[in-house]
């Protein structure tokens, strides 16, 4: 089964809401780079500030994403076992 990439907010190591850290994990880069880019956008007519808080509302926390993926994995394993038993 292919592992899908998910975007989320981090809880550990966050500075404000965890958006930059989660985005950095998704893009596999240093969170400091994301924070600097976001800071520059904040001074560009406030775009970064608005975008940050929209992301803070929309992005789920990492713990929620991990919990849902684990639950989906268990369900898929159960289905595979049922299919093997039927054969």
Buried (B, 14 or more C-beta within 10 A) or exposed (E): EEEEEBBBBBBEEBEEBBBBBBBBBBEEEEBEEBBEEBEEBBEEEEEBBEBBEEBBEEBBBBEBBEEEEEEEEEEEEEEEEEEEEEE
